[in-house]
Amino acid sequence: MPYHHHAHSSNQGRIFLLTILLNALFVGVEFFYGLISNSTALIADAGHNVSDVLGLFLAWFAVILSRKQPSKRYTYGLRSTSILAALANTMLLLVACGAIGWEAIHRVSQPPIIAGQTVSIVAAVGIFINGLSAILLMKGSKGDLNIRGAYLHMVADTAVSLAVVITGLVMFYTQWYLIDPIMSLIIVLVILVGTWGLLRDSLRLALNAVPRHIDASAINDYLCQLEGVSDIHDLHIWGLSTTENALTVHLVMPNGHPGDDFMDEITHTLEECYEVHHSTLQIELGTTNHTCSLTEAKHSHDHSYHHGHDHNH
């Protein structure tokens, strides 16, 4: 809810800062040990972890931007940057998967000799860092797609590090180096499955779809049964950000405007029961035919081009 939104987001900001610092430090350590142990696996993983630091930074930046007050140009503020960050985070995960997969396929034909013990020790540190980061982000990830993107990044990395530890140990004791690319491909598959939901949800939000957790038909029914409402139209519901939703609707009320108290009650109910934080209600008497300019757009392009300004509601 808006009133404790700022305290919540400043706390999120601190969590992001801590996870970014932890992960950036780990990238440096991993890269250093990758060089001295001649392990391309560790160097590649350090490169992949750079994408995590970037992903965390994106999510954190979006949290900061979403706090900016609305301006004359950005009348909703910059809340929707969190949607863009969630989408960008998904893309980063997919690119990382492609890179790991490509490398793994090359290694299947010629598995390189790897210093298994060093790989295991460094990856064990990775489990700790990524696991801790995931735990820190877990609480916020439930109701916020942007934070869920960062959280999934960390969970995926914890899984990668765990797999690398197992792989390193197997290579150390058995010299069976083929397990490295096989394990990499399994990890890629797991990450892809986890990322699919995030990609779908962030794409939907970017396209102004009704957010997944919102029941549009329940809202429609609630508005239709309001006292004095004979009909409703132009109901639009979309995500302002990864945590806030907006709605606009026209209510046809033949007996006239019901008064501000009635309107306040609707806005309050929409917020408390249906998670709509910003609603705009338009009252009509129903004496003229109001049709949505968006449905009229289905008619010929020329017609809407010449008369479009006449149809705005």
Residue frames relative to the residue before (quaternion, step in Angstrom):
aa qw qx qy qz dx dy dz
M 1.0000 0.0000 0.0000 0.0000 0.00 0.00 0.00
P 0.6469 -0.5879 0.3178 0.3672 3.60 -0.99 0.79
Y 0.6739 0.5524 -0.3403 0.3536 3.61 0.87 -0.86
H 0.7698 0.2567 -0.2270 0.5385 3.65 1.02 -0.49
H 0.2991 0.7971 -0.4727 0.2276 3.53 1.29 0.39
H 0.6873 0.5096 -0.2930 0.4268 3.59 0.91 -0.94
A 0.6362 0.5132 -0.3302 0.4721 3.59 0.97 -0.86
H 0.6434 0.5386 -0.3011 0.4532 3.53 1.02 -0.94
S 0.7186 0.4561 -0.2664 0.4523 3.59 0.82 -0.97
S 0.6242 0.5143 -0.3648 0.4613 3.64 1.07 -0.59
N 0.6091 0.5316 -0.3358 0.4834 3.58 1.14 -0.67
Q 0.6275 0.5304 -0.3189 0.4724 3.57 1.04 -0.87
G 0.6206 0.5673 -0.3251 0.4329 3.56 1.04 -0.87
R 0.6613 0.5018 -0.2971 0.4719 3.59 0.98 -0.90
I 0.6366 0.5285 -0.3180 0.4630 3.57 1.02 -0.86
F 0.6502 0.5179 -0.3094 0.4618 3.58 0.96 -0.90
L 0.6472 0.5316 -0.3193 0.4434 3.57 0.91 -0.93
L 0.6607 0.5115 -0.2949 0.4636 3.57 0.95 -0.94
T 0.6881 0.4754 -0.2905 0.4649 3.62 0.87 -0.93
I 0.6167 0.5371 -0.3460 0.4598 3.61 1.06 -0.70
L 0.6699 0.4998 -0.2979 0.4613 3.61 0.90 -0.95
L 0.6430 0.5297 -0.3148 0.4548 3.60 0.94 -0.93
N 0.7178 0.4623 -0.2524 0.4553 3.57 0.83 -1.03
A 0.6224 0.5304 -0.3414 0.4634 3.60 1.06 -0.73
L 0.6298 0.5318 -0.3152 0.4703 3.57 1.06 -0.84
F 0.6648 0.5150 -0.2942 0.4542 3.56 0.94 -0.92
V 0.6049 0.5585 -0.3490 0.4477 3.60 1.03 -0.79
G 0.6547 0.5233 -0.2998 0.4556 3.58 0.96 -0.92
V 0.6628 0.5047 -0.2894 0.4715 3.57 0.93 -1.00
E 0.6810 0.5081 -0.2873 0.4421 3.57 0.87 -1.02
F 0.6490 0.5203 -0.3107 0.4600 3.57 0.98 -0.87
F 0.6414 0.5395 -0.3063 0.4514 3.57 1.00 -0.91
Y 0.7114 0.4425 -0.2530 0.4838 3.60 0.86 -0.99
G 0.5733 0.5748 -0.3690 0.4525 3.57 1.19 -0.55
L 0.6640 0.5060 -0.2894 0.4683 3.56 1.02 -0.88
I 0.7411 0.4262 -0.2593 0.4493 3.61 0.78 -0.97
S 0.7157 0.4070 -0.2742 0.4969 3.63 1.13 -0.47
N 0.4056 -0.7404 0.4419 0.3034 3.58 1.35 0.08
S 0.4364 0.6983 -0.4541 0.3401 3.57 1.13 0.72
T 0.3067 -0.7538 0.5553 0.1716 3.55 -0.47 1.23
A 0.5600 0.6103 -0.3833 0.4086 3.59 1.19 -0.58
L 0.6886 0.4705 -0.2817 0.4745 3.57 0.90 -0.95
I 0.6437 0.5136 -0.3275 0.4633 3.59 0.98 -0.82
A 0.6454 0.5132 -0.3115 0.4723 3.59 1.01 -0.86
D 0.6588 0.5021 -0.3096 0.4669 3.58 1.00 -0.84
A 0.6060 0.5379 -0.3495 0.4704 3.58 1.10 -0.70
G 0.6352 0.5281 -0.3129 0.4687 3.57 1.05 -0.81
H 0.6472 0.5064 -0.3055 0.4810 3.55 1.04 -0.85
N 0.6601 0.5167 -0.3066 0.4509 3.58 1.02 -0.80
V 0.5381 0.5845 -0.4062 0.4515 3.59 1.23 -0.40
S 0.6366 0.5229 -0.3278 0.4624 3.60 1.04 -0.77
D 0.6127 0.5437 -0.3447 0.4585 3.61 1.17 -0.58
V 0.6401 0.5129 -0.3226 0.4723 3.53 0.96 -0.92
L 0.6392 0.5221 -0.3104 0.4717 3.55 1.05 -0.83
G 0.6538 0.5232 -0.2973 0.4586 3.58 0.99 -0.89
L 0.6492 0.5039 -0.3014 0.4835 3.57 1.01 -0.88
F 0.6447 0.5257 -0.3137 0.4579 3.56 1.00 -0.88
L 0.6223 0.5465 -0.3210 0.4594 3.58 1.03 -0.85
A 0.6849 0.4885 -0.2784 0.4635 3.56 0.86 -1.03
W 0.6499 0.5178 -0.3040 0.4660 3.58 1.02 -0.87
F 0.6439 0.5301 -0.3071 0.4583 3.56 0.97 -0.95
A 0.6470 0.5204 -0.3091 0.4637 3.58 1.04 -0.83
V 0.6104 0.5409 -0.3442 0.4652 3.60 1.07 -0.75
I 0.6600 0.5013 -0.2995 0.4727 3.60 0.98 -0.89
L 0.6842 0.4994 -0.2834 0.4496 3.59 0.85 -1.01
S 0.6593 0.5351 -0.3177 0.4219 3.57 1.00 -0.83
R 0.6125 0.5438 -0.3528 0.4524 3.61 1.27 -0.21
K 0.5027 0.6735 -0.4258 0.3352 3.59 1.21 -0.30
Q 0.4889 -0.6753 0.4746 0.2822 3.56 -0.98 0.87
P 0.5950 -0.5632 0.4237 0.3864 3.61 -1.13 0.57
S 0.1548 -0.7725 0.6089 0.0922 3.58 -1.13 0.66
K 0.7212 -0.4126 0.3008 0.4682 3.59 -1.28 -0.02
R 0.7132 0.4236 -0.2619 0.4933 3.59 0.99 -0.76
Y 0.7681 0.2404 -0.1354 0.5779 3.60 0.90 -0.94
T 0.1420 -0.8615 0.4827 0.0680 3.55 0.32 1.28
Y 0.6856 0.4117 -0.2862 0.5277 3.60 1.26 -0.26
G 0.5207 -0.5782 0.4373 0.4509 3.59 1.27 0.02
L 0.5840 -0.5751 0.4274 0.3815 3.58 -1.21 -0.44
R 0.1550 0.8475 -0.4934 0.1193 3.56 1.14 0.71
S 0.6957 0.5134 -0.2948 0.4067 3.55 0.94 -0.88
T 0.4187 0.6784 -0.4943 0.3466 3.63 1.22 0.10
S 0.5991 0.5685 -0.3682 0.4270 3.60 1.12 -0.58
I 0.6091 0.5313 -0.3464 0.4761 3.60 1.15 -0.61
L 0.6553 0.5098 -0.3010 0.4691 3.58 0.96 -0.93
A 0.6480 0.5204 -0.3174 0.4566 3.59 1.00 -0.82
A 0.6328 0.5241 -0.3287 0.4657 3.60 1.01 -0.82
L 0.6564 0.5091 -0.2938 0.4728 3.56 1.02 -0.89
A 0.6631 0.5061 -0.2951 0.4660 3.59 0.95 -0.94
N 0.6278 0.5441 -0.3217 0.4543 3.57 1.06 -0.80
T 0.6256 0.5296 -0.3242 0.4723 3.56 1.06 -0.80
M 0.6542 0.5186 -0.3062 0.4576 3.55 0.94 -0.95
L 0.6302 0.5371 -0.3237 0.4578 3.59 1.02 -0.85
L 0.6483 0.5199 -0.3074 0.4636 3.56 0.99 -0.91
L 0.6668 0.5064 -0.2991 0.4577 3.57 0.96 -0.90
V 0.6368 0.5154 -0.3197 0.4761 3.59 1.04 -0.84
A 0.6399 0.5227 -0.3180 0.4650 3.59 0.98 -0.89
C 0.6318 0.5314 -0.3187 0.4658 3.59 1.02 -0.85
G 0.6480 0.5250 -0.3074 0.4582 3.56 0.96 -0.91
A 0.6689 0.5056 -0.2932 0.4593 3.57 0.95 -0.93
I 0.6658 0.4907 -0.3027 0.4736 3.60 0.91 -0.93
G 0.6562 0.5299 -0.2979 0.4470 3.57 0.96 -0.95
W 0.6524 0.5265 -0.2992 0.4557 3.57 0.93 -0.95
E 0.6574 0.5094 -0.2859 0.4761 3.54 0.95 -0.99
A 0.6635 0.5240 -0.2981 0.4431 3.59 0.94 -0.95
I 0.6445 0.5265 -0.3205 0.4524 3.59 0.96 -0.90
H 0.6366 0.5269 -0.3171 0.4653 3.58 1.05 -0.81
R 0.7002 0.4936 -0.2622 0.4442 3.54 1.03 -0.88
V 0.5227 0.6361 -0.4226 0.3790 3.60 1.17 -0.43
S 0.6972 0.4701 -0.2759 0.4657 3.60 0.94 -0.87
Q 0.8060 0.0689 -0.0286 0.5873 3.59 1.06 -0.73
P 0.1191 -0.8197 0.5552 0.0747 3.62 0.21 1.20
P 0.3366 -0.7636 0.5095 0.2099 3.62 -0.63 1.06
I 0.5024 -0.6065 0.5051 0.3530 3.59 -1.23 0.42
I 0.0836 -0.8261 0.5568 -0.0234 3.56 -0.71 1.14
A 0.4698 -0.6482 0.5192 0.2994 3.59 -1.10 0.71
G 0.2791 -0.8403 0.4449 0.1343 3.54 0.23 1.36
Q 0.6729 0.5231 -0.3088 0.4221 3.56 0.92 -0.94
T 0.6580 0.5054 -0.3046 0.4678 3.58 0.90 -0.97
V 0.6292 0.5451 -0.3244 0.4492 3.56 0.97 -0.94
S 0.6749 0.5111 -0.2902 0.4462 3.59 0.90 -0.97
I 0.6685 0.5083 -0.3095 0.4461 3.57 0.90 -0.95
V 0.6823 0.4791 -0.2929 0.4681 3.60 0.85 -0.98
A 0.6589 0.5063 -0.3134 0.4597 3.59 0.99 -0.82
A 0.5955 0.5608 -0.3588 0.4497 3.60 1.14 -0.63
V 0.6113 0.5191 -0.3332 0.4959 3.58 1.11 -0.75
G 0.6242 0.5597 -0.3145 0.4452 3.57 1.09 -0.83
I 0.6105 0.5443 -0.3482 0.4580 3.59 1.02 -0.82
F 0.6685 0.5138 -0.2977 0.4478 3.56 0.91 -0.97
I 0.6976 0.4787 -0.2755 0.4563 3.60 0.80 -1.06
N 0.7129 0.4505 -0.2637 0.4684 3.58 0.79 -1.01
G 0.6306 0.5407 -0.3228 0.4536 3.56 1.06 -0.81
L 0.6504 0.5109 -0.3007 0.4749 3.56 0.98 -0.93
S 0.6418 0.5232 -0.3142 0.4643 3.59 0.98 -0.90
A 0.6577 0.5142 -0.3069 0.4569 3.59 0.95 -0.91
I 0.6423 0.5215 -0.3191 0.4623 3.59 0.98 -0.88
L 0.6486 0.5264 -0.3124 0.4523 3.60 0.98 -0.89
L 0.7401 0.4199 -0.2253 0.4746 3.59 0.99 -0.85
M 0.4828 0.7289 -0.4101 0.2596 3.59 1.25 -0.43
K 0.6576 0.5402 -0.3217 0.4150 3.59 0.84 -0.97
G 0.7225 0.4497 -0.2443 0.4649 3.58 0.86 -1.01
S 0.6046 0.6179 -0.3519 0.3590 3.58 1.17 -0.56
K 0.5603 0.6450 -0.3879 0.3458 3.60 1.18 -0.49
G 0.8263 0.2309 -0.1137 0.5010 3.58 0.84 -0.91
D 0.7249 0.3937 -0.2228 0.5195 3.58 1.27 0.06
L 0.4015 -0.7541 0.4780 0.2040 3.53 -0.51 1.26
N 0.6043 0.5650 -0.3479 0.4411 3.59 1.07 -0.74
I 0.6981 0.4401 -0.2629 0.4998 3.58 0.87 -1.00
R 0.5972 0.5654 -0.3652 0.4363 3.59 1.11 -0.65
G 0.6092 0.5568 -0.3385 0.4520 3.57 1.11 -0.73
A 0.6774 0.4769 -0.2804 0.4848 3.57 0.93 -0.95
Y 0.6354 0.5437 -0.3082 0.4536 3.57 1.05 -0.87
L 0.6549 0.5109 -0.3009 0.4685 3.59 0.96 -0.92
H 0.5858 0.5739 -0.3462 0.4557 3.55 1.12 -0.75
M 0.7077 0.4658 -0.2559 0.4655 3.56 0.86 -1.02
V 0.6285 0.5229 -0.3316 0.4708 3.60 1.03 -0.79
A 0.6369 0.5267 -0.3177 0.4649 3.57 0.97 -0.93
D 0.6814 0.4998 -0.2867 0.4514 3.57 0.96 -0.86
T 0.6066 0.5370 -0.3509 0.4697 3.56 1.09 -0.71
A 0.6420 0.5209 -0.3072 0.4712 3.56 1.03 -0.87
V 0.6319 0.5286 -0.3211 0.4671 3.57 1.01 -0.88
S 0.6801 0.4959 -0.2932 0.4534 3.59 0.84 -0.98
L 0.6318 0.5286 -0.3269 0.4632 3.59 1.02 -0.84
A 0.6595 0.5050 -0.2974 0.4707 3.56 0.95 -0.92
V 0.6447 0.5252 -0.3158 0.4569 3.58 1.05 -0.81
V 0.6126 0.5399 -0.3467 0.4616 3.60 1.05 -0.75
I 0.6649 0.4980 -0.2939 0.4728 3.58 0.88 -1.02
T 0.6483 0.5281 -0.3005 0.4588 3.56 0.94 -1.01
G 0.6626 0.5237 -0.3000 0.4436 3.57 0.89 -0.97
L 0.6676 0.5020 -0.2929 0.4653 3.56 0.96 -0.91
V 0.6426 0.5177 -0.3192 0.4660 3.57 0.96 -0.92
M 0.6692 0.5001 -0.2977 0.4620 3.60 0.94 -0.91
F 0.6448 0.5437 -0.3135 0.4362 3.56 1.04 -0.86
Y 0.7679 0.3812 -0.1959 0.4761 3.58 0.91 -0.94
T 0.8006 0.2999 -0.1513 0.4962 3.62 1.04 -0.65
Q 0.3143 -0.7635 0.4931 0.2740 3.59 1.24 -0.38
W 0.4321 0.6712 -0.4814 0.3618 3.57 1.22 0.54
Y 0.1403 -0.8665 0.4771 0.0436 3.55 0.17 1.35
L 0.5231 0.6530 -0.4062 0.3673 3.58 1.25 -0.27
I 0.5441 0.6340 -0.3993 0.3776 3.60 1.21 -0.48
D 0.5702 0.6254 -0.3799 0.3733 3.61 1.12 -0.64
P 0.7365 0.3859 -0.2619 0.4900 3.67 0.66 -0.96
I 0.5991 0.5618 -0.3699 0.4343 3.61 1.08 -0.69
M 0.6673 0.4979 -0.2920 0.4707 3.57 0.90 -0.99
S 0.6185 0.5596 -0.3368 0.4369 3.60 1.03 -0.83
L 0.6800 0.4930 -0.2901 0.4587 3.59 0.92 -0.92
I 0.6149 0.5335 -0.3423 0.4692 3.59 1.09 -0.73
I 0.6380 0.5343 -0.3135 0.4574 3.58 1.00 -0.93
V 0.6366 0.5385 -0.3209 0.4492 3.59 0.93 -0.96
L 0.6470 0.5283 -0.3070 0.4561 3.57 0.97 -0.90
V 0.6548 0.5156 -0.2979 0.4655 3.58 0.96 -0.96
I 0.6625 0.5017 -0.3075 0.4635 3.61 0.92 -0.92
L 0.6452 0.5368 -0.3209 0.4388 3.59 0.94 -0.89
V 0.6423 0.5180 -0.3172 0.4674 3.57 0.98 -0.86
G 0.6889 0.4903 -0.2734 0.4586 3.59 0.96 -0.92
T 0.6856 0.5063 -0.2754 0.4448 3.56 1.10 -0.75
W 0.5310 0.6787 -0.3996 0.3124 3.58 1.12 -0.61
G 0.6729 0.5073 -0.2895 0.4540 3.59 0.90 -0.97
L 0.6489 0.5195 -0.3033 0.4659 3.55 1.03 -0.87
L 0.6379 0.5290 -0.3158 0.4621 3.58 1.00 -0.88
R 0.6660 0.5098 -0.2948 0.4579 3.57 0.90 -0.99
D 0.7055 0.4770 -0.2724 0.4479 3.59 0.81 -1.02
S 0.6905 0.4672 -0.2981 0.4648 3.61 0.91 -0.85
L 0.6106 0.5329 -0.3494 0.4702 3.60 1.11 -0.62
R 0.6435 0.5267 -0.3161 0.4568 3.58 0.98 -0.88
L 0.6620 0.4977 -0.3033 0.4712 3.58 0.95 -0.89
A 0.6420 0.5278 -0.3175 0.4565 3.58 1.02 -0.83
L 0.7169 0.4122 -0.2331 0.5116 3.58 1.17 -0.63
N 0.5076 -0.6926 0.3838 0.3396 3.60 1.30 0.40
A 0.2894 0.7469 -0.5431 0.2518 3.59 1.04 0.73
V 0.6044 -0.5076 0.4395 0.4288 3.57 -1.27 0.26
P 0.4813 -0.6775 0.4590 0.3139 3.65 -0.70 0.99
R 0.6517 -0.5985 0.3189 0.3398 3.55 -1.03 0.93
H 0.7319 0.4365 -0.2484 0.4605 3.61 0.94 -0.84
I 0.6111 0.5542 -0.3582 0.4372 3.62 1.26 0.05
D 0.2835 -0.7616 0.5640 0.1466 3.56 -0.87 1.03
A 0.2663 -0.8118 0.5029 0.1307 3.57 -0.05 1.34
S 0.6675 0.5006 -0.3228 0.4467 3.61 0.95 -0.79
A 0.6128 0.5332 -0.3508 0.4659 3.62 1.12 -0.63
I 0.6361 0.5102 -0.3205 0.4821 3.60 1.04 -0.79
N 0.6257 0.5462 -0.3151 0.4592 3.56 1.01 -0.90
D 0.6736 0.4933 -0.2859 0.4704 3.60 0.91 -0.97
Y 0.6390 0.5383 -0.3225 0.4450 3.57 0.97 -0.91
L 0.6954 0.4774 -0.2760 0.4609 3.59 0.87 -0.96
C 0.6524 0.5373 -0.3124 0.4337 3.58 1.02 -0.82
Q 0.7317 0.4359 -0.2521 0.4593 3.60 1.00 -0.76
L 0.4066 0.7140 -0.4798 0.3077 3.62 1.25 0.10
E 0.5708 -0.6199 0.4228 0.3333 3.55 -1.03 0.83
G 0.8093 0.2478 -0.2035 0.4921 3.57 -0.85 1.02
V 0.6108 0.5432 -0.3562 0.4527 3.61 1.26 -0.20
S 0.1921 -0.8054 0.5521 0.0978 3.59 -0.58 1.14
D 0.7975 -0.0382 0.0529 0.5998 3.57 1.18 -0.53
I 0.1328 -0.7648 0.6159 0.1344 3.59 -1.23 0.34
H 0.0489 0.7862 -0.6160 -0.0075 3.58 -1.19 0.46
D 0.7664 0.3462 -0.2713 0.4681 3.59 -1.32 0.11
L 0.2735 0.7547 -0.5493 0.2322 3.59 0.92 0.86
H 0.0471 0.7884 -0.6089 0.0739 3.58 -0.61 1.18
I 0.0166 -0.7820 0.6228 -0.0195 3.59 -0.88 0.99
W 0.1458 0.7946 -0.5775 0.1172 3.60 -0.83 0.94
G 0.5336 -0.6246 0.4667 0.3277 3.56 -1.29 0.28
L 0.3325 -0.7225 0.5726 0.1987 3.57 -0.84 1.02
S 0.7615 -0.0269 0.0468 0.6459 3.53 1.18 -0.72
T 0.6890 -0.4515 0.3277 0.4626 3.59 -1.20 -0.29
T 0.7510 0.3469 -0.2210 0.5166 3.61 1.25 -0.05
E 0.7618 0.3408 -0.1922 0.5164 3.64 1.16 -0.40
N 0.1747 -0.8022 0.5671 0.0662 3.55 -1.06 0.81
A 0.2112 -0.7764 0.5842 0.1064 3.56 -1.19 0.63
L 0.1003 -0.7872 0.6074 0.0361 3.54 -1.24 0.51
T 0.0169 -0.7476 0.6607 0.0652 3.56 -1.18 0.61
V 0.0742 0.8007 -0.5904 0.0695 3.58 -1.04 0.74
H 0.2992 -0.7087 0.6049 0.2056 3.56 -1.23 0.54
L 0.1404 -0.7810 0.6048 0.0672 3.58 -0.81 1.04
V 0.2458 -0.7582 0.5859 0.1465 3.58 -0.77 1.04
M 0.0600 0.8016 -0.5844 0.1107 3.58 -0.53 1.27
P 0.2935 -0.8151 0.4735 0.1589 3.61 0.04 1.31
N 0.6897 0.4877 -0.2886 0.4507 3.63 1.09 -0.62
G 0.6424 -0.5560 0.3196 0.4196 3.57 1.27 0.19
H 0.7459 -0.4103 0.2974 0.4323 3.53 -1.38 0.05
P 0.3748 -0.7796 0.4591 0.2025 3.62 -0.70 1.04
G 0.6071 -0.5524 0.3677 0.4372 3.61 1.25 -0.12
D 0.6550 -0.5719 0.3474 0.3509 3.54 -1.23 0.62
D 0.6055 0.5752 -0.3636 0.4126 3.61 1.01 -0.75
F 0.6399 0.5336 -0.3029 0.4627 3.54 1.00 -0.94
M 0.6644 0.5089 -0.2839 0.4680 3.57 1.00 -0.96
D 0.6445 0.5273 -0.3106 0.4583 3.57 1.00 -0.90
E 0.6373 0.5420 -0.3168 0.4469 3.54 1.04 -0.84
I 0.6374 0.5209 -0.3195 0.4694 3.58 1.02 -0.85
T 0.6691 0.5005 -0.3072 0.4554 3.60 0.83 -0.99
H 0.6481 0.5234 -0.3123 0.4566 3.57 1.01 -0.88
T 0.6675 0.4963 -0.2994 0.4674 3.59 0.92 -0.94
L 0.6363 0.5325 -0.3303 0.4499 3.60 0.97 -0.85
E 0.6812 0.4819 -0.2877 0.4701 3.57 1.04 -0.80
E 0.7254 0.4634 -0.2497 0.4435 3.57 0.81 -1.05
C 0.8033 0.3257 -0.1499 0.4756 3.59 0.84 -0.98
Y 0.8065 0.2918 -0.1310 0.4972 3.59 1.06 -0.65
E 0.4434 -0.7376 0.4184 0.2903 3.61 1.32 0.20
V 0.4382 0.6370 -0.5015 0.3882 3.57 1.00 0.85
H 0.2083 -0.8491 0.4790 0.0792 3.57 -0.31 1.27
H 0.7838 0.1818 -0.0978 0.5857 3.58 1.20 -0.42
S 0.0929 0.8278 -0.5476 0.0791 3.59 -0.26 1.18
T 0.1562 -0.7592 0.6276 0.0734 3.55 -1.13 0.80
L 0.0862 -0.8135 0.5752 0.0042 3.57 -0.61 1.19
Q 0.1194 -0.7803 0.6107 0.0628 3.56 -0.93 0.90
I 0.2379 -0.7841 0.5616 0.1146 3.56 -0.77 1.08
E 0.0258 -0.7822 0.6225 0.0016 3.59 -0.98 0.90
L 0.4571 -0.6757 0.5051 0.2816 3.56 -1.18 0.61
G 0.4442 -0.7102 0.4426 0.3199 3.58 1.20 -0.42
T 0.4388 0.7119 -0.4515 0.3112 3.59 1.25 0.29
T 0.7498 0.2293 -0.1786 0.5945 3.59 1.22 -0.40
N 0.5305 -0.6414 0.4536 0.3184 3.54 -1.27 0.36
H 0.0662 -0.7901 0.6092 0.0149 3.58 -0.40 1.23
T 0.0401 0.7812 -0.6228 0.0165 3.56 -0.69 1.03
C 0.5799 -0.6257 0.4075 0.3256 3.52 -1.09 0.78
S 0.4956 -0.6686 0.4672 0.2986 3.57 -0.90 0.92
L 0.6030 0.5683 -0.3582 0.4302 3.59 1.18 -0.49
T 0.6754 0.4503 -0.3109 0.4944 3.61 1.03 -0.69
E 0.6063 0.5475 -0.3526 0.4564 3.57 1.15 -0.59
A 0.5697 0.6205 -0.3753 0.3867 3.58 1.18 -0.59
K 0.5365 0.6229 -0.4057 0.3995 3.57 1.26 -0.29
H 0.5943 0.5685 -0.3684 0.4334 3.58 1.18 -0.54
S 0.7686 -0.3992 0.2201 0.4488 3.55 -1.26 0.23
H 0.5854 -0.6170 0.4118 0.3272 3.53 -1.07 0.89
D 0.6328 0.5466 -0.3346 0.4345 3.60 0.96 -0.84
H 0.6493 0.5348 -0.3155 0.4392 3.53 0.93 -0.97
S 0.7043 0.4457 -0.2809 0.4759 3.56 0.85 -0.96
Y 0.5971 0.5669 -0.3678 0.4323 3.59 1.13 -0.57
H 0.7159 0.4471 -0.2554 0.4716 3.58 0.92 -0.92
H 0.8214 0.2784 -0.1129 0.4847 3.56 0.90 -0.92
G 0.3300 0.8047 -0.4605 0.1772 3.58 1.29 -0.05
H 0.6813 0.4981 -0.3107 0.4373 3.60 0.90 -0.88
D 0.6120 0.5477 -0.3646 0.4388 3.60 1.18 -0.41
H 0.7133 0.4959 -0.2642 0.4188 3.58 1.08 -0.66
N 0.4552 0.7070 -0.4636 0.2794 3.60 1.13 -0.27
H 0.1676 -0.7946 0.5756 0.0955 3.55 -0.97 0.84
